[in-house]
Amino acid sequence: MNSIQSHYPPAPNMVEVAYECHVCRYSYQHVASVRRVAAVLNRPGVPQGVLQFGGQYLHCGEPMKTKSCELRRVQAPLVLTPGARLRMYEVLINTRILGCHCGFRMEMPD
């Protein structure tokens, strides 16, 4: 499971879930009961990746914490017409480094 969000319009014990199938690699999103989501997340042997739950990111079943913030430079070459001079364009992006108590880290745009 990749994401669990509030269902809109609000419905008792229902949430919106998004996930990717490991076999076909397609992404899916649908409404599910909290009970069914809990059953999937609590199955033994199910590998847990990063789960987005509302505004939190969870790894190892605990919310990840901001470890630091960085300013990253992303560059890409661009040629507008054949034979034209190659130009480099860049964008600066503020990012947050999130960390888990197990040592797992991820970087995301802020």
C-alpha positions as a Markdown table, in Angstrom:
| # | Residue | x | y | z |
|---|---|---|---|---|
| 1 | Met | 0.0 | 0.0 | 0.0 |
| 2 | Asn | 1.4 | 3.4 | -0.9 |
| 3 | Ser | -1.3 | 5.8 | 0.4 |
| 4 | Ile | -4.2 | 6.0 | 2.8 |
| 5 | Gln | -6.3 | 9.2 | 2.7 |
| 6 | Ser | -9.7 | 10.3 | 4.0 |
| 7 | His | -12.6 | 9.3 | 1.9 |
| 8 | Tyr | -14.5 | 12.3 | 0.3 |
| 9 | Pro | -17.4 | 12.7 | 1.0 |
| 10 | Pro | -16.8 | 11.5 | 4.5 |
| 11 | Ala | -18.1 | 7.9 | 5.1 |
| 12 | Pro | -17.9 | 6.0 | 8.4 |
| 13 | Asn | -14.9 | 3.6 | 8.5 |
| 14 | Met | -14.0 | 4.1 | 4.9 |
| 15 | Val | -10.7 | 5.4 | 3.4 |
| 16 | Glu | -9.2 | 6.0 | -0.1 |
| 17 | Val | -6.2 | 3.7 | -0.7 |
| 18 | Ala | -3.6 | 3.7 | -3.4 |
| 19 | Tyr | -1.2 | 0.9 | -4.1 |
| 20 | Glu | 0.9 | -0.7 | -6.9 |
| 21 | Cys | 0.5 | -4.4 | -7.8 |
| 22 | His | 4.0 | -6.1 | -7.6 |
| 23 | Val | 3.0 | -8.5 | -10.4 |
| 24 | Cys | 1.6 | -6.3 | -13.1 |
| 25 | Arg | 3.2 | -3.0 | -11.9 |
| 26 | Tyr | -0.1 | -1.1 | -12.4 |
| 27 | Ser | -1.2 | 1.5 | -9.8 |
| 28 | Tyr | -4.7 | 1.3 | -8.3 |
| 29 | Gln | -6.8 | 3.6 | -6.2 |
| 30 | His | -10.2 | 2.8 | -4.6 |
| 31 | Val | -12.4 | 3.1 | -1.5 |
| 32 | Ala | -11.9 | 0.4 | 1.2 |
| 33 | Ser | -13.0 | -0.2 | 4.8 |
| 34 | Val | -10.6 | 0.5 | 7.6 |
| 35 | Arg | -11.0 | -3.1 | 8.7 |
| 36 | Arg | -9.8 | -4.5 | 5.3 |
| 37 | Val | -6.9 | -2.1 | 5.1 |
| 38 | Ala | -5.8 | -3.1 | 8.6 |
| 39 | Ala | -6.0 | -6.8 | 7.7 |
| 40 | Val | -3.7 | -6.2 | 4.7 |
| 41 | Leu | -1.2 | -4.1 | 6.6 |
| 42 | Asn | -1.1 | -6.6 | 9.5 |
| 43 | Arg | -0.5 | -9.8 | 7.5 |
| 44 | Pro | 2.7 | -11.5 | 8.5 |
| 45 | Gly | 5.5 | -11.5 | 6.0 |
| 46 | Val | 4.1 | -8.6 | 4.0 |
| 47 | Pro | 7.0 | -6.4 | 3.1 |
| 48 | Gln | 6.4 | -2.8 | 4.2 |
| 49 | Gly | 7.8 | 0.0 | 2.2 |
| 50 | Val | 6.9 | 3.7 | 2.8 |
| 51 | Leu | 3.3 | 4.4 | 3.5 |
| 52 | Gln | 1.8 | 7.8 | 3.2 |
| 53 | Phe | -1.0 | 8.3 | 5.7 |
| 54 | Gly | -2.5 | 11.8 | 5.6 |
| 55 | Gly | 0.5 | 14.2 | 5.8 |
| 56 | Gln | 2.8 | 11.6 | 7.4 |
| 57 | Tyr | 5.2 | 9.1 | 5.8 |
| 58 | Leu | 5.6 | 5.8 | 7.7 |
| 59 | His | 8.4 | 3.2 | 7.5 |
| 60 | Cys | 8.7 | 0.3 | 10.0 |
| 61 | Gly | 5.3 | 1.3 | 11.2 |
| 62 | Glu | 6.4 | 4.6 | 12.7 |
| 63 | Pro | 6.2 | 8.2 | 11.3 |
| 64 | Met | 9.4 | 9.3 | 9.7 |
| 65 | Lys | 11.0 | 12.5 | 11.1 |
| 66 | Thr | 12.7 | 15.4 | 9.2 |
| 67 | Lys | 16.4 | 15.0 | 9.6 |
| 68 | Ser | 17.5 | 17.9 | 7.5 |
| 69 | Cys | 16.6 | 20.2 | 4.6 |
| 70 | Glu | 18.6 | 20.7 | 1.4 |
| 71 | Leu | 18.6 | 22.8 | -1.7 |
| 72 | Arg | 19.1 | 20.6 | -4.7 |
| 73 | Arg | 20.1 | 21.6 | -8.2 |
| 74 | Val | 18.5 | 19.6 | -11.1 |
| 75 | Gln | 20.0 | 20.1 | -14.5 |
| 76 | Ala | 18.9 | 19.0 | -17.9 |
| 77 | Pro | 20.2 | 19.6 | -21.4 |
| 78 | Leu | 17.8 | 21.1 | -24.0 |
| 79 | Val | 18.2 | 21.4 | -27.8 |
| 80 | Leu | 15.4 | 23.3 | -29.4 |
| 81 | Thr | 16.2 | 22.7 | -33.1 |
| 82 | Pro | 18.5 | 20.2 | -34.9 |
| 83 | Gly | 22.0 | 21.6 | -35.1 |
| 84 | Ala | 21.4 | 24.2 | -32.4 |
| 85 | Arg | 23.7 | 24.7 | -29.5 |
| 86 | Leu | 23.1 | 22.5 | -26.5 |
| 87 | Arg | 21.9 | 24.6 | -23.5 |
| 88 | Met | 21.8 | 23.5 | -19.9 |
| 89 | Tyr | 18.8 | 24.5 | -17.8 |
| 90 | Glu | 18.6 | 24.1 | -14.1 |
| 91 | Val | 16.1 | 24.3 | -11.3 |
| 92 | Leu | 16.7 | 24.7 | -7.6 |
| 93 | Ile | 14.4 | 22.6 | -5.4 |
| 94 | Asn | 14.0 | 22.7 | -1.6 |
| 95 | Thr | 13.9 | 19.1 | -0.3 |
| 96 | Arg | 13.4 | 17.4 | 3.1 |
| 97 | Ile | 15.4 | 14.4 | 4.2 |
| 98 | Leu | 13.1 | 12.1 | 6.2 |
| 99 | Gly | 14.5 | 9.3 | 8.3 |
| 100 | Cys | 13.3 | 6.3 | 10.2 |
| 101 | His | 14.7 | 4.8 | 13.4 |
| 102 | Cys | 15.9 | 1.8 | 11.4 |
| 103 | Gly | 18.2 | 4.1 | 9.3 |
| 104 | Phe | 16.1 | 4.2 | 6.2 |
| 105 | Arg | 16.1 | 7.7 | 4.6 |
| 106 | Met | 14.3 | 9.4 | 1.7 |
| 107 | Glu | 14.4 | 12.8 | 0.1 |
| 108 | Met | 11.3 | 14.6 | -1.1 |
| 109 | Pro | 10.5 | 18.0 | -2.5 |
| 110 | Asp | 9.4 | 20.4 | 0.2 |
